[in-house]
Amino acid sequence: MMKDLNGTGMAPDGSLAQMQQTDIVIIGGGLAGVSAATALSRRGYDTTLISARDQHPPDFRAEKLGQAQMELLRQVGLDATASAQMTAFDGVWLYRFGRRVEQGGAREYGSDYADLVNALRRALPAEVRSVVAKVTEIDCGPDRQHIILSDGQSFKCRLVIVATGLGDTIRKKIGVDKQVVSPAHSLCCGFDLARARNDFPFPSLVWTGERFDDRISYLTLFPIGDKVRANLFVYRDFAEEWTRRFRADPRAGLREVMPNLERTFGPIEVVGPVITRPIDLVRVSNPQRDGVVLVGDAFCVVCPITGTGIDKALTDVDRLCNVHIPRWFESPGMPLAKIAQYYADPVKVARDESAMKMSLDSKSIKTDPSIYWGLRRLRSRTLGQARYAMKRLLTRRESSTA
Ligand SMILES: Cc1cc2nc3c(=O)[nH]c(=O)nc-3n(C[C@H](O)[C@H](O)[C@H](O)COP(=O)(O)OP(=O)(O)OC[C@H]3O[C@@H](n4cnc5c(N)ncnc54)[C@H](O)[C@@H]3O)c2cc1C
């Protein structure tokens, strides 16, 4: 018989909650949750995925993935589904201070985030029990975990994985606090261009801010289907006048901070709305609890400018599902001592720490007026110019000897 979670033995609607047994309950059907459900089911665990909605809602989040992230998706068996849904393109032209400095050839992929997550959801193994409901009660302990849902269903399991992204409800229910490491750290703007993909000479573009005072990190243009998608990353506040003006007239806003962009590639007209997302850097403090682990953005949010959020989420899933859970399930119980191994995993710790450090350093090098960061800027610029000059020389030599 189920543990009497709400003191009545009843579901919130008054009906008798029916207890179901499963090995693992995952709460949150975003990229981390769906990847974990797929990986665990393929390993033979009885897996239940609880999502707040039947579809991941339209959401401006990661829209570009590289080969490293595709490799992490491969490790959880999702690379084929992901690449079938995404638009592949080969290479990026990198511009600094209005000049082309690099022309890479590596394959990358563009997609609307919700479309990607929903494609991965549709490809969930049939064995995954997928439930759309809200968690109303959660009770975790060193042996068994109990969950009651808004539709009256209840589950008893060995482990709960919290993959609820920025959602706070479950984190609060299990008593884990969050710490805002850097409030209003950056701002991401997403919009579509009027011109089609074939109208530009590059496969994709990264154009960095041209002046220090503008607090612009970079603009990236890349294809999703036939259209060209733009992500602009800036160190500005959602409420400031610059942001209001940019949203009202993005073409004029781009001309102001990137005057050489239109001179190089012609008119950059924007169609549709400019979606803006302010970013706080966040990590949870003291997350170790019996029977429950946090993954992805539910554990830690880093700056999208670094392009490390997906890496971090998939590293969590890979280490948890492919290394720790198989060991934990060899013996009874799910006490804190087991859970602590995941949070101390050297691969996870290194990935989280480097993503957070990169998030903080990337802002300082673009905006911090101190002498230390001024010197770092000078060094980065000088080394960068020397590296690009060397590359140009080698390319010229290669083409003259060919
Ligand atoms: C604007 C922007 C741009 C970004 N760009 C990049 C990029 O270029 N590269 C990169 O690597 N990363 C980028 N990121 C970060 C990346 O998108 C995230 O790190 C990653 O998507 C996190 O995945 P997740 O599964 O942890 O969270 P999510 O994908 O947010 O999934 C959380 C899920 O949990 C559900 N949920 C929430 N609460 C509950 C609840 N109580 N019960 C049930 N379900 C619940 C939500 O509905 C959602 O489906 C970007 C982020 C933003 C905001």
Ligand as a Chemical Component Dictionary entry (heavy atoms), coordinates in Angstrom:
data_LIG
# 
_chem_comp.id                   LIG 
_chem_comp.type                 NON-POLYMER 
_chem_comp.pdbx_formal_charge   0 
_chem_comp.three_letter_code    LIG 
# 
loop_
_chem_comp_atom.comp_id 
_chem_comp_atom.atom_id 
_chem_comp_atom.alt_atom_id 
_chem_comp_atom.type_symbol 
_chem_comp_atom.charge 
_chem_comp_atom.model_Cartn_x 
_chem_comp_atom.model_Cartn_y 
_chem_comp_atom.model_Cartn_z 
_chem_comp_atom.pdbx_ordinal 
LIG C1  C1  C 0 18.122 32.294 -25.219 1  
LIG C2  C2  C 0 18.980 31.077 -24.931 2  
LIG C3  C3  C 0 19.894 30.676 -25.866 3  
LIG C4  C4  C 0 20.694 29.548 -25.615 4  
LIG N1  N1  N 0 21.636 29.185 -26.535 5  
LIG C5  C5  C 0 22.423 28.133 -26.286 6  
LIG C6  C6  C 0 23.403 27.702 -27.248 7  
LIG O1  O1  O 0 23.550 28.290 -28.313 8  
LIG N2  N2  N 0 24.153 26.600 -26.965 9  
LIG C7  C7  C 0 23.996 25.902 -25.782 10 
LIG O2  O2  O 0 24.702 24.918 -25.569 11 
LIG N3  N3  N 0 23.069 26.272 -24.867 12 
LIG C8  C8  C 0 22.282 27.361 -25.083 13 
LIG N4  N4  N 0 21.333 27.712 -24.165 14 
LIG C9  C9  C 0 21.171 26.887 -22.945 15 
LIG C10 C10 C 0 20.365 25.620 -23.227 16 
LIG O3  O3  O 0 19.202 25.940 -23.957 17 
LIG C11 C11 C 0 20.002 24.942 -21.912 18 
LIG O4  O4  O 0 21.166 24.769 -21.117 19 
LIG C12 C12 C 0 19.375 23.566 -22.121 20 
LIG O5  O5  O 0 18.328 23.672 -23.065 21 
LIG C13 C13 C 0 18.871 23.020 -20.795 22 
LIG O6  O6  O 0 18.083 21.862 -20.996 23 
LIG P1  P1  P 0 17.218 21.282 -19.791 24 
LIG O7  O7  O 0 16.620 20.031 -20.279 25 
LIG O8  O8  O 0 18.031 21.271 -18.564 26 
LIG O9  O9  O 0 16.062 22.375 -19.540 27 
LIG P2  P2  P 0 14.768 22.672 -20.448 28 
LIG O10 O10 O 0 14.995 22.363 -21.863 29 
LIG O11 O11 O 0 14.310 24.034 -20.068 30 
LIG O12 O12 O 0 13.702 21.607 -19.945 31 
LIG C14 C14 C 0 13.020 21.708 -18.738 32 
LIG C15 C15 C 0 11.665 21.029 -18.913 33 
LIG O13 O13 O 0 11.050 20.843 -17.637 34 
LIG C16 C16 C 0 9.696  21.213 -17.719 35 
LIG N5  N5  N 0 9.229  21.546 -16.375 36 
LIG C17 C17 C 0 9.526  22.652 -15.638 37 
LIG N6  N6  N 0 8.926  22.561 -14.439 38 
LIG C18 C18 C 0 8.262  21.374 -14.416 39 
LIG C19 C19 C 0 7.452  20.697 -13.437 40 
LIG N7  N7  N 0 7.206  21.242 -12.235 41 
LIG N8  N8  N 0 6.931  19.481 -13.747 42 
LIG C20 C20 C 0 7.166  18.911 -14.957 43 
LIG N9  N9  N 0 7.929  19.507 -15.923 44 
LIG C21 C21 C 0 8.461  20.724 -15.639 45 
LIG C22 C22 C 0 9.680  22.355 -18.732 46 
LIG O14 O14 O 0 8.388  22.553 -19.295 47 
LIG C23 C23 C 0 10.685 21.833 -19.769 48 
LIG O15 O15 O 0 10.062 20.979 -20.691 49 
LIG C24 C24 C 0 20.527 28.823 -24.397 50 
LIG C25 C25 C 0 19.577 29.241 -23.447 51 
LIG C26 C26 C 0 18.810 30.364 -23.710 52 
LIG C27 C27 C 0 17.777 30.792 -22.688 53 
# 
loop_
_chem_comp_bond.comp_id 
_chem_comp_bond.atom_id_1 
_chem_comp_bond.atom_id_2 
_chem_comp_bond.value_order 
_chem_comp_bond.pdbx_ordinal 
LIG C1  C2  SING 1  
LIG C2  C3  SING 2  
LIG C2  C26 DOUB 3  
LIG C3  C4  DOUB 4  
LIG C4  N1  SING 5  
LIG C4  C24 SING 6  
LIG N1  C5  DOUB 7  
LIG C5  C6  SING 8  
LIG C5  C8  SING 9  
LIG C6  O1  DOUB 10 
LIG C6  N2  SING 11 
LIG N2  C7  SING 12 
LIG C7  O2  DOUB 13 
LIG C7  N3  SING 14 
LIG N3  C8  DOUB 15 
LIG C8  N4  SING 16 
LIG N4  C9  SING 17 
LIG N4  C24 SING 18 
LIG C9  C10 SING 19 
LIG C10 O3  SING 20 
LIG C10 C11 SING 21 
LIG C11 O4  SING 22 
LIG C11 C12 SING 23 
LIG C12 O5  SING 24 
LIG C12 C13 SING 25 
LIG C13 O6  SING 26 
LIG O6  P1  SING 27 
LIG P1  O7  DOUB 28 
LIG P1  O8  SING 29 
LIG P1  O9  SING 30 
LIG O9  P2  SING 31 
LIG P2  O10 DOUB 32 
LIG P2  O11 SING 33 
LIG P2  O12 SING 34 
LIG O12 C14 SING 35 
LIG C14 C15 SING 36 
LIG C15 O13 SING 37 
LIG C15 C23 SING 38 
LIG O13 C16 SING 39 
LIG C16 N5  SING 40 
LIG C16 C22 SING 41 
LIG N5  C17 SING 42 
LIG N5  C21 SING 43 
LIG C17 N6  DOUB 44 
LIG N6  C18 SING 45 
LIG C18 C19 SING 46 
LIG C18 C21 DOUB 47 
LIG C19 N7  SING 48 
LIG C19 N8  DOUB 49 
LIG N8  C20 SING 50 
LIG C20 N9  DOUB 51 
LIG N9  C21 SING 52 
LIG C22 O14 SING 53 
LIG C22 C23 SING 54 
LIG C23 O15 SING 55 
LIG C24 C25 DOUB 56 
LIG C25 C26 SING 57 
LIG C26 C27 SING 58 
# 
